[in-house]
Amino acid sequence: MKKILFLGLDAAMPDLLKKFSAEGVMPNLKKLIDKGVFSRIQTVFPPLTAAGWSAIVTGAGCGTAGIPSLMVKLPGEELDHWHTSFDRSILMAETFWEAGEKQGKKAALINWPVTFPLGAVERSGSTQIAAALNPPFRYFYMPLWDIASSALFTTKRFACNQIPGRAVMIKPGPAAGWKNIPCSAKPALDFKITVPPVYVPGYNFNVLILAGENGYDHILICEEKDAAHPVTVLSAGEKSEWIIKNFQTKDGQKNGRFRFQLIELSPEGDSIKLYQSAINTAETYTIPSEFTTELEKEAGPYMEVDDPWAFMDGWISMKDYLEQLNMHARWWGKATSYTLKNREWDMAFSWVGTIDHIEHILYGGIEPKARVYNPDKADWCWACIRTAYSQVDNQIGHILENIDLDNTIVAVVSDHGFSHLDWNPYVKEWLHKAGLLEYVLDLSHDNPSNLSIDWSRTKCHPLEPCHAHIFINLKGRDPHGIVEQKDYQKIQQEIIRALYGITNPETGESAVAVACTRDEAASLGILPNRGYERVGDVVYAWKPGYMSHPFIYRSAVKYRDGTERMVANPELMEQAVLCGNFTGVHLCLPSEHDMHAVMILAGAGMPHYERANTARIIDIAPTLAKVLGMPVPKDAEGAVLYDILDRM
């Protein structure tokens, strides 16, 4: 009886894995490559996280699995209503572990995507730990486990590109009303904060600033104004221990865990940056439930996501952000190792997402074709990405210490590659210009939710966040439908022309590589099966260099007399800025070389063999099911890679 261990490295690119292995940066992965099968993988369309990981374990594309994008619109719902694609109830295809559990195999899922909420494993003795991942979107905050995202309390104004209200301006003043203030070389200062400042009702904390002989150099954070009972004491650069509080959320009372980091404190006390981490769950997140406490003693707290926007908005340094990534990688390595050692399992599936996030930030910095590419910064960008890959490889080494390769197949897989990102087209504005979408913009505030659709004049709407799918507002099918059935194909063609009309403001080239009707989507691997009704009436792919922007912001028009008025942002595209927002993305055609994922199979009789041809991501599950002698997941569309089996 062979075991199988899936190590899911989100966005690990085959060319970078080979490069870093050859450089000695990834010695543990190199050992697997040197003894096993290496194959490039053409991913699913659209090449997005939930769709990719679902395809890996089901062998099914989005027309069958029912996961068309980051979001999912179910038939009959309003066109701007969506569900997260990381909810396992959305997945319509049988998974590898479900097929295995029917044969008596025990599964272990370790932060594997599209398994939320708990309950993805059903066989007695199987194990589940958490369930990644709602990524740290710029446009949406959709936590699975987290209670709130991070915040910054600061004396200066900082960007806050994710969710407004998280960068909070503070103004320290003379400390007043305190008891038990320690000696301070300068008059003590204080300010008050609320954690979190948005999302859910927060807790008030009082911050006392104290000075040594060289000026202000540390703070006390207290719930009451009593310095004898601080929650934490921090000098610049230091992090607090984890703090657990009970929060009132939309789903009821929940325990959450967060920590503080004092990023900056000037000797004069006039410049402060106090960072509050995301509020992670402090509830049970394992099956069996008692395994949570046991696991935390070994691996530490579970953290749903790292915080790339804290770096891109200037809150924290790249050094701090790489340490965040390393914390997540270490948790992954420890949680996986402990589970493999202490739980029974025949099939294990373990996922880490840190490579994806560093590439989102810096991929344009290593791609000479990118508009943001700067040769002077390229070495630094390479070093940061190399560090993130190395962090993951270190943990692969620890995990492999718990594996008997004579009896276990190790499958290192990724879900997609990457392309650079130059421009973010405002898709709704382009559709508006084409007469296909009408909106009302509330100009009184700049919250991203200030856009409402005029359904009486709207012929189509994109699936949020405007990636890959556009739905026609069809009469008789959709709640506010206005398009007659006889005009359906006509509107499809209008949408396609509008999409091809999205052009680069500098070169005039079309930003869209392919736009087609739903009936033509089989050319993109979207087959008319169980999940077909979730597929847009028009489907499209960007060329490398582009990613949709789902919002329309307000802008100020200023006059010579100093007055101003607010208008809808007249721009049609937002340009990417290196280290200011994403410069890497994965939304173009899966056939693009850099969009390829990877499959490495080692151990338990696997041959040393590099495949000449690129396999499909939907081939992974059928092939490995055959290797293990178990049934292929029943909804799989992929084929068995017999060239591998024939060499075993």
GIWOGI-V91069 format. One line per field, one symbol per residue. phi: phi as a letter, one per 20 degrees, with the letter a starting at -180 (. if undefined). psi: psi as a letter, one per 30 degrees, with the letter a starting at -180 (. if undefined). burial: + if it has 9 or more other C-alpha atoms within 8 Angstrom, else -. A space follows every 10 residues. Layout:
phi = ???
psi = ???
burial = ???
This chain:
phi = .eeccededg mfegffffff fffnfcfffg ffffdcecbf ceeedffdgf ffffffedmc effdfmdeaf dcdegneffd ebcffeefff fddfegffff ffeneedcdd lffmceegpf ecfgnfcccl afadffffec dcfedfebef bcdbedecfb eecfneedfc cfcgfbnedm fffbfcgfdb bdccdefcnc gddecddddc defdofbbcd dcfdecffcf fbccdgnede ffddcddedf dofbeccbbd cefbbfgemd cccdedfgee fcefcccfff fgfffffedn fecfbecfff ffenfcefgf fffgffgfff ggffffgfff edcfbdcccc ccdffgfffg fdfffddgff fefcgfdfff fffffgffff gffgfggfff fddeffdced deccdadbcf cdcdffffff fffemdbdcc dfeebdfgee dceeffcdeb bfffememcc deeefnddgd gcefgfegff fgffffffff efcffddnff edebcbfgfe fgfdneefdg effeeffccb cffgocbgde dceecedddf enebcecfgf fdbdefcgmd bfccbbceff fggfefeccc dcnlnffead ffdfedffef fgffffgemd ffgfdfdfde efffffee
psi = jklkjkjjjk gkkeeeeeee eefgfieeee eeefgakkkl kkllklilee eeeeeeffgk affefgjfae lkkkkflkfg kllkfgkffe kflkleeeee efggkkljkj hklhgkakgf kfkkflkkja jlkjlikefk jikeelelal lkjlflklli fdklgfjkkl jklkkkglkh klkkflkkll lklkjlfldl klkkkkkkkl kafgakfllk kkelijffik elkklkflkl lkkklkkjlf gakkklklll kjekjlffgf jkjjkklljl kgakgljlef feeeeefefa lkkelaiffe efggelleee eeeeeeeeee eeeeeeeeee eflkkekkjk kkgeeeeeee egefffjffk ffkjfffeee eeeeeeeeee eeeeeeeeef fgkjffgkkj jjllflblll jekjkjeeee eefggfkklk kjgflhkfgg kkkjffgkfl kkkkhgkekk kkikkfekeg kfklefgeee eeeeeeeeef fjlkfefflk fkekkllefg fffggjkibe geffklfkkl kllkfkkkkf ljlllkjklf gflllklkkf kfkkkkkkgf akgkligakf fkeffkalkk kllhgkljkj kelklkfffe eeefeeefgl kkkfgkfllk iffeeff.
burial = -+++++++++ ++++--+--+ ++--++++++ -++-++++++ ++++++++++ ++++++++++ ++++++++++ +++---+-+- -+-+++++-+ ++++++++++ +---++++++ ++++++-+++ +-+--+++++ ++++-+-++- +--+-+++++ +++++----+ +++--+++++ -+--+--+-- ---+++++++ ++++++++-+ ++-+++++++ ++--++++++ +++-+++--+ -+++++++++ ---+--+++- ---+++++++ +++++++-++ ++++++++++ ++--+++--- ++--++-++- -+++++++++ ++++++---- ++-+++-+++ ++++++++++ ----++++++ ++++++++++ +++++++--+ -++---+++- ++-+++++++ +++++++++- -+--+-++++ ++++++++++ ++++++++++ ++---++++- +-+----+-+ +-+++-++++ ++++++++++ +++++--+++ +++----+-- ++--++-+++ -+++-----+ +++-++++-- ++--++++-+ ++-+++++++ ++++++++++ -+-++----- -----+++-- --++-++++- ++++++++++ ----++++++ ++++-+++-- +--+++++++ +++-++-+-+ +++-++++-+ +--+----
